[in-house]
Amino acid sequence: MFKTRMTELFGIKHPIMLAGMNWITEPELVSTVCNAGGLGIFATASCTPEETRQNIRKIRELTDKPFGINQILIGPGAQENIQVAIEEKAPVINYSLGKPWFVEQVHSYGGKVLGTTAIARHAVRAAQLGCDAVVITGHEAAAHGADATSLVLIPIVARQVKIPIIAAGGFYDGRGLAAALVLGADGISMGSRFMLTKESNIHDKFKQLCLQATEQDTLYSDRFDGMPGRALKTEASEAMMKSGFPLVEAVQGALEIKRLLKLSLWKFIGLSFQMMRAEEGSPLWVQARQAVSARRSMKAIYEGDMEEGILFAGQDCGGISDLPSVEELIDRIITEAEEILEATKKLVHPQKK
Ligand SMILES: Cc1cc2nc3c(=O)[nH]c(=O)nc-3n(C[C@H](O)[C@H](O)[C@H](O)COP(=O)(O)O)c2cc1C
């Protein structure tokens, strides 16, 4: 058993978090992680406000443990989704990109605010803005890590902020949890590893591809969704690296997002302008790539479409070779981390003076 600032802050049994992943972190997976003692996070960016509300209520039906929602603040519908999460008193609000305007509101009902960043300076800013903890994402991670690896980033942030740190990017086993704690984190957040469990909804074809992948089989590029990010190396993702600007597909993807979020054309265009003007906003070409990425991700996750589907995935897929249940996985990670830290203690011999 581990007792860290992360377990204390959130009132959870194990210092392990399910990272928010659009289309993957459905209420069933989130609640399974919570019931197994971790912190499940539900990604809301692809939800309408009403869906966000229904999903939060569904998670509450499936677990009485703390859980969270994850929202990218510069995305369409961010304000509305955050407002719903506050109305529903979600125990944890995890955000990325943008400035959280809701810290006091969340604190007023006893909720916690969890920032996510891949840059030490932004972690310091999150702490200054009143965040209760911060997820820091290393270069190894699926999707949006920045240039620094977890090995470099965690100790730097640990020296600069006093709030609890959750390490993300490259963590998938007990060795990783032990390493994160030693580096100065209070727990780990895992995306790829939870994506490769029995309960995860991703198409079996992509589960099998990830299991076969080595640590070399991902690509890091801004070609996927306009921001530097990591995806599984496949013929489709390699082709995307070489192709020109996908204008037709961007329009198709934008229409798909507009339909999913049930937005009128004018509201959709208005939000696009808002995203361009926001402090950490996205220019139109980035938004266009995001639309393509959303379409391609759904093709991979739901349809197992190998020709067009693209799956965000971390380098750690190279170390993952099975599909355990969430409960088996969490128990295994905790036991392994305990054993490793115990064994490591035996390496220490006080210096003779
Ligand atoms: C398929 C997939 C989809 C993801 N989608 C999102 C997302 O919608 N929002 C987000 O903030 N991070 C997303 N991530 C990144 C995770 O939140 C997390 O930072 C990352 O998985 C950590 O690295 P790891 O995969 O090595 O554990 C996604 C990751 C994966 C594997």
The ligand as an SDF file (V2000), in Angstrom:
LIG
                    3D

 31 33  0  0  0  0  0  0  0  0999 V2000
   -5.8630    6.9390  -27.4200 C   0  0  0  0  0  0  0  0  0  0  0  0
   -5.5090    8.1100  -26.5360 C   0  0  0  0  0  0  0  0  0  0  0  0
   -6.3110    9.2310  -26.5460 C   0  0  0  0  0  0  0  0  0  0  0  0
   -5.9800   10.3250  -25.7490 C   0  0  0  0  0  0  0  0  0  0  0  0
   -6.8240   11.3880  -25.7450 N   0  0  0  0  0  0  0  0  0  0  0  0
   -6.5560   12.4150  -24.8900 C   0  0  0  0  0  0  0  0  0  0  0  0
   -7.4950   13.4640  -24.7320 C   0  0  0  0  0  0  0  0  0  0  0  0
   -8.5520   13.4400  -25.3230 O   0  0  0  0  0  0  0  0  0  0  0  0
   -7.1860   14.5000  -23.8900 N   0  0  0  0  0  0  0  0  0  0  0  0
   -5.9930   14.5180  -23.1850 C   0  0  0  0  0  0  0  0  0  0  0  0
   -5.7620   15.4630  -22.4430 O   0  0  0  0  0  0  0  0  0  0  0  0
   -5.1020   13.5120  -23.3340 N   0  0  0  0  0  0  0  0  0  0  0  0
   -5.3630   12.4670  -24.1330 C   0  0  0  0  0  0  0  0  0  0  0  0
   -4.4940   11.4280  -24.2080 N   0  0  0  0  0  0  0  0  0  0  0  0
   -3.2270   11.4760  -23.4580 C   0  0  0  0  0  0  0  0  0  0  0  0
   -3.4010   10.9180  -22.0540 C   0  0  0  0  0  0  0  0  0  0  0  0
   -4.2750   11.7490  -21.3250 O   0  0  0  0  0  0  0  0  0  0  0  0
   -2.0600   10.8190  -21.3000 C   0  0  0  0  0  0  0  0  0  0  0  0
   -1.4590   12.0930  -21.1940 O   0  0  0  0  0  0  0  0  0  0  0  0
   -1.0790    9.8830  -21.9470 C   0  0  0  0  0  0  0  0  0  0  0  0
   -1.7250    8.7210  -22.3930 O   0  0  0  0  0  0  0  0  0  0  0  0
    0.0160    9.5060  -20.9330 C   0  0  0  0  0  0  0  0  0  0  0  0
    1.0190    8.7510  -21.5250 O   0  0  0  0  0  0  0  0  0  0  0  0
    1.0060    7.1350  -21.6120 P   0  0  0  0  0  0  0  0  0  0  0  0
    0.1340    6.8090  -22.7610 O   0  0  0  0  0  0  0  0  0  0  0  0
    2.4320    6.7890  -21.8060 O   0  0  0  0  0  0  0  0  0  0  0  0
    0.4490    6.6150  -20.3170 O   0  0  0  0  0  0  0  0  0  0  0  0
   -4.8060   10.3010  -24.9620 C   0  0  0  0  0  0  0  0  0  0  0  0
   -4.0330    9.1450  -24.9420 C   0  0  0  0  0  0  0  0  0  0  0  0
   -4.3700    8.0490  -25.6950 C   0  0  0  0  0  0  0  0  0  0  0  0
   -3.5510    6.7840  -25.5960 C   0  0  0  0  0  0  0  0  0  0  0  0
  1  2  1  0
  2  3  1  0
  2 30  2  0
  3  4  2  0
  4  5  1  0
  4 28  1  0
  5  6  2  0
  6  7  1  0
  6 13  1  0
  7  8  2  0
  7  9  1  0
  9 10  1  0
 10 11  2  0
 10 12  1  0
 12 13  2  0
 13 14  1  0
 14 15  1  0
 14 28  1  0
 15 16  1  0
 16 17  1  0
 16 18  1  0
 18 19  1  0
 18 20  1  0
 20 21  1  0
 20 22  1  0
 22 23  1  0
 23 24  1  0
 24 25  2  0
 24 26  1  0
 24 27  1  0
 28 29  2  0
 29 30  1  0
 30 31  1  0
M  END
$$$$
